[in-house]
Structure formats: C-alpha cells, structure tokens
Amino acid sequence: MLGLFLVLPILMALWVSLSDWQGQGSPLAPGVDFVGAQNYAPLVAEPGLARNDFMTSMRNNAYYVLFVVPLQTLLALGLALLVNGKRLRGKGFFRTAYYFPTVTSSVAISVVFLFIFSSSGVVNSLLEKIGLEGPAWFADPRGVIHLVLGAFGVDITAPPPALADTTLGGLSLWEWIAGPSVAMCAIIALVVWTTAGMFMLMFLAALQDIPVEVEEASEIDGSGRRQRFRHITLPMLKPTTFLVLTLGLIGTWQVFDQIYVMSKGAPGKTTLTPAFLSYQSSFVSNEWGQGSAIAFILFTIIVAMTLVQRFILRDKDDAHVKAAARRAAKAARNGSGPTVRGTR
C-alpha cells in the first residue's frame, strides 16, 4: 500500500521534475525526454520572473514559519498546562473547546476569517471603537517591519543603498527584511488558532505521563513551581516538543489551503508560498516540470531543517532526572523525603 500510493507517486513526480513532460499522456511515454536540472535552473540560478517568484515565496514562507511554529508551540504548551491543572473544573469541556478548531474544515474557517478581517469586519469595527483606523488587511502589500519603520519616520520608499543594492536570489536585502504582510499576519493568526489544539493534546498526554514521584521529591526538596517546570517538566517534555516542532515545521512549509482560499498570493505576491506556487506552475501555467521541481526543493528544505532540529534537540544524558525518580521513590517508601538531595 505504501509503495503503490506513496513511493511510486513520489518517484513519478521526481521523474516529472527531471523531464519535459507537458501534462498530456503518461509521464513514462516514449516521447518524454530527460532534461536533468533544466526545470530547477530557472528557480535558483537563472535571473527572471521564475526565480523572483520562487524567492519571494521562500521569503514569505520563512516569515510564516518563523512566526507560526513558536507561537503555536507556546500556545499549545500553555493550554496543556492550563487543562492539566488540578484545580480546573470542566476539563473535558475545555479540551473539546480548544481542540474543536483542529477538526473543523480549514476552508470554512478561512472563509470566516475573511469576513472577520474584511474592511467592514469585526476586527476593524473594534479598532474604530478605540479610535484606531483598521488596515486594509488583504490589500496592503507592505511588510509589517517596513510599516513599523515607517511609523518611526523611516522613508520606506527610499531604502538605504546598502540594503537596496545588495541582492540575494534576485531580491534585495530591503525586500528580504520587509517582514510578513498584514494579510500574512491574518493567515498566521488563523493557523495558530486552528493548530494549537492538536498540539495541546500531545503536550497534555506527555504531562500526564510524567512520574508523580519526581515532582513530589522536587517539591519536598523545596523547589518552587517555576523550578519544577524548568528542571523537571521541560526536560521530560523534550520528545513531545521535538514531535510538535517537527510536525509544525512540516505543516508550515506545506501551507496551501489557507492561501488558496484567502488570498491566492495577493496582495503583491506577499502571501505567495512555495506550495501554492507549485500548484500554480503545474495546474495553471502547465509547467509541470517546474511545479514538481518546486515541490522537491521544498521537500529537501523540510528534510534538512528537520535534521537540524533533531540535532539541536537530540537526547542528552538524563541521568539526573532518572536518579531523582529513584531517590523520590526511595524517600516515599522510607518516609525520608526531606533528606533527598540534588533533586531539581
């Protein structure tokens, strides 16, 4: 089943990215020729519209990942700690309420957010009530970093020459540091809200698996709540944190449906992402080889970042945690809790 529905399509897509297939007939037909890296070169090496669009999508997605992954992880952990609290009543209700956006149709939620962030939507109405003018969320192509600099008197239409003249991948450094557009910020808020519930359940399951003896020994030894959270809870949540960060990283680099429903890359290509650009190149422009090439470049980026993340969060020696558990169990049996030493 995996070979038929996963491995074989991946291999065929790889062949399409290396061939001149035009989307008609079978990619394995005799008339389809091998072209090597010709579909990849316009994206990363040759100046032109294809490279500009691809680098723009990479910039947009990089900001998207930079904001979404930490926010959804922190929010999920916070919700899990809240729901796991001993004094909270109605835990089942809150678990369901926080998880509900995850199982709701992303298309339906995206349409709702379009109404919320429209010019006459709820957000702008609330801003008007406190004396602020709401932005045109899906019409302003400027990045939020540029907007903040403009608020401090920086002329964003005349950037510093050092930033305007230095280019990276066809885009100037001034364009790279523009930040996400206002429309992308709205999409970021949507995604964080819809994904935090799923990751909350993962953290909640991990919190409930932490041995009670370790926390009790630490509490007997005089450690406060913050110390227990830092030295006991977080280290034992490391495998779950790695899983959450990995899934978040993969999901954010593959974002498509929210972009397709809410913006289609507008305004000014500031919400264009590699996944949407791959779809657009293949199904709209009929450049199937280039669309598949974008997909495999994206695949390489995801694998590389996952390996880097795994190296950073690699398992280290947790002997002190295991030793604390053993001391806590011994103290509980012997009734000598106050003599526990070194438990953090």
Summary of the structure (lengths in Angstrom):
residues: 344
radius of gyration: 24.9
end to end distance: 47.9
largest distance: 81.1
contacts: 1034
relative contact order: 0.13
helix: 68%
strand: 2%
